[in-house]
Amino acid sequence: MYLPTVDDLKVLKLKNKSVYVKIELLDHNYLTLAELNGVTIDLSLSINANSDIRRTLSLTMTVRDDSLLLGENRKIWFDRYIRVYAGYLNTLSPKQEVLWYNMGIYLFNQTSYSYDVSTKNLSLSCSDLMSELTGARNGAIPAIMMQISEGANIREVMIKALTQDYNSEGEESVLLNRPYIIDDIGGEINVPSGSSDPRCVPYDLKFNAGATRHQVIEKLRDLYPGWETYFDVNGVFICKRIPTCKDDAVALTDSVLSELVISEQLQNSLEEVKNDILLYGVQKKDNTQIEARCWDQNEASPFCVQKLGRITEVLSGGEYAKIATNDLALQRAKYELWKRTRLNDGLQLQTITIPWLDVNQKIRYTPRITGKTEEWIIKSINHSVSSGTSSLELIKFYPLYPDIT
């Protein structure tokens, strides 16, 4: 998490700002080849915690020559990336330096070029590095990964799906340059002595021809509930638990945020609240059913069954029908209960652009509608750097609920 400095906060509150955009052209090792020179007209960035392609970018710039046209010998091509920075001139400093903020590394998805007598405009549509795994840009899995056997270590298989590739002879010995931080999925789960290792694949996984690396990674990640995979702003692949933010520091305080908010809208979804989860997993050959049930019994919770009675949600079929053990079913049921009794109070804020904020961070804010200071978790951000505004989607943080394990 980026910790803003005193200068960051002072510049953010300036009524009149000079905003800059810097775009670095990178090779496949993320080394800088050049800067894309031009005048940026518009830059918008979306960050979504619920999407594996976490960051998408739209950019329009006026260009001076044809080096920015799409072509093998030009700057924009299949094997190139861009790293984007937003900058703000610190007019309060005698040095008048620009404060730069990393907005991420992207692949080119689409380009369009328009020309008339007065303008030469290039528009770029970009997405983060997950596009390399989904099939949007390559991503096909090696043939050896069409079947993953029961007992294989989940983390090791995920690393292979991320980094293994063929050489020119078709041998699977090439390692792709993809830095990663992959936590040990299942490693924190305690099981009785003699039970199977929770860090291992619980049953054979099979993939059809045309499957992508992302599909393999997604299947491995979802063997246990509450995990996320994405690329961070530095191009590092991350696999970790979705943070509850229970022990996280506040990324932005109410005293700072209240001066930056332009408008707000409070949302409450009553129909999404369920305090009793009944989940059905695999139907076994002997006609026994994998199942689990859990309900909110926390009397300090506004959603507990003691106060509201049972509001039941039955989960079956689809992804649930692949849950192979009662232990996994109970874990998933607890996770679904956590989602349905915790993530339904929403707040939309339009703010002055805060370039270092990210999703799944906790902030503190007092809505003008309620006048009550509370903590919130950021779930999506939409920046418009050119207009200097952002929209934030927040959910209320409920400290009453424990981490899901």
Beta strands, then each sheet from edge to edge (+ up, - down):
strand 1: 19-26
strand 2: 32-35
strand 3: 39-48
strand 4: 55-62
strand 5: 81-89
strand 6: 98-115
strand 7: 120-127
strand 8: 147-148
strand 9: 164-165
strand 10: 174-175
strand 11: 180-182
strand 12: 205-206
strand 13: 227-231
strand 14: 237-241
strand 15: 250-252
strand 16: 261-268
strand 17: 276-283
strand 18: 289-295
strand 19: 312-315
strand 20: 345-352
strand 21: 362-365
strand 22: 374-384
strand 23: 389-396
sheet 1: 2+ 1- 5+ 6- 7+ 4- 3+ 22- 21+ 15+
sheet 2: 2+ 1- 5+ 6- 7+ 4- 3+ 22- 23+ 20- 16+
sheet 3: 8+ 12-
sheet 4: 9+ 10-
sheet 5: 11+ 14+ 13-
sheet 6: 18+ 17- 19-
end
